[in-house]
Each structure stands twice: as structure tokens, then as C-alpha cells.
Amino acid sequence: MSKNKRKRYAAEFKAKVALEALKGESTVQELASRFGVHPNMIAQWKRQAVEGMTESFRSKSGRSDALSEEQVKELHAKIGQLTVERDFLAKAFGR
């Protein structure tokens, strides 16, 4: 018995097909036959491309919020570690 394997497409190929779909010069059916992909896949890649564009145009502060949460967690962990070390050294030197 052979398993039904799904074909995986490279990101560059998906971007190329999505860009062609966004241009609107050809119908989805024409693109599907030209690239050998199901029309539903093209519609999905087109939707993903549009959503990705939205992300790329967000303000820098909007993008840095996700990073800052991660950085805050790391900094809190570091503060905790330094506090423990300081308390240990204070006790060791009798201060």
C-alpha cells in the first residue's frame, strides 16, 4: 500500500503564483492550469500573501511589542538571578 503524499511547494513558487494572482491579468483557472496547482491553493496563497503584506506595513512599535514581551521575560529572569547572587554575597561577607 502506498500512502497518499501531499506535494509540498517552495515558498518562492507560492509567492510567484500568489503575485500572478494578485496582478489579475489571468483568471485563477488559467493560473491553475499554467502552474499545475489546484485553484483553491492559489486562492489560499493569495490570501496569505495579502495578510503578509499587512504585517509588513505595521508600524515598528507594533512589531517590537512581540519582541519586547520576550525581552521582558528574559530581563526579569536576569534580575532574579542577580538578586539571588547579591543576597548570597551579602550574607557571605556579613553585610
C-alpha positions in Angstrom: 0.0 0.0 0.0 1.3 3.4 -0.8 0.5 6.4 1.2 -1.1 9.5 -0.4 1.7 12.0 -0.2 0.9 15.7 -0.5 3.1 17.7 -2.7 5.0 20.5 -1.0 5.7 23.7 -2.8 8.7 26.0 -2.2 7.9 29.4 -0.7 9.3 31.1 -3.8 6.9 29.2 -6.0 4.0 30.1 -3.8 5.0 33.7 -3.8 5.3 33.7 -7.6 1.9 32.2 -8.1 0.3 34.5 -5.5 1.8 37.5 -7.2 0.4 36.4 -10.5 -3.0 36.0 -8.9 -2.8 39.4 -7.3 -1.9 41.0 -10.6 -5.3 39.9 -12.0 -4.0 39.5 -15.6 -5.1 35.9 -15.7 -8.0 34.0 -14.1 -7.4 31.6 -11.3 -8.3 28.7 -13.6 -5.7 29.9 -16.1 -3.1 30.1 -13.4 -4.0 26.7 -12.1 -3.5 25.1 -15.4 -0.3 27.0 -16.2 1.3 26.2 -12.8 -0.3 22.8 -12.3 -1.9 23.7 -9.0 -5.5 23.5 -7.7 -7.4 26.8 -7.9 -8.2 26.5 -4.1 -4.4 26.5 -3.4 -3.9 29.6 -5.4 -6.8 31.4 -3.6 -5.2 30.3 -0.3 -1.7 31.5 -1.2 -3.2 34.8 -2.5 -5.0 35.3 0.9 -1.8 34.5 2.8 0.2 37.0 0.6 -2.3 39.8 1.4 -2.2 39.0 5.1 1.6 39.0 5.0 1.6 42.4 3.3 -0.5 43.8 6.1 2.1 42.6 8.6 5.0 44.2 6.7 3.3 47.6 6.8 2.6 47.6 10.5 4.4 50.3 12.5 7.7 49.5 14.1 6.2 49.8 17.5 3.6 47.2 16.7 6.3 44.7 15.7 8.5 45.5 18.6 5.7 44.7 21.1 6.1 41.0 20.4 9.8 41.2 20.9 9.6 43.3 24.0 7.4 40.7 25.8 10.1 38.1 25.2 12.8 40.5 26.3 10.9 41.5 29.4 10.7 37.8 30.4 14.5 37.4 29.9 15.2 40.6 31.8 13.0 39.5 34.7 14.9 36.2 34.9 18.2 38.0 34.9 17.0 40.4 37.6 16.0 37.4 39.7 19.4 35.7 39.2 21.3 38.9 40.1 19.2 39.4 43.2 19.9 35.9 44.5 23.6 36.4 43.8 23.7 39.7 45.6 21.9 38.3 48.6 24.3 35.3 48.7 27.3 37.6 48.6 25.9 39.9 51.2 25.5 37.0 53.6 28.9 35.6 52.8 30.6 38.9 53.6 28.4 39.7 56.6 26.8 42.8 55.3 
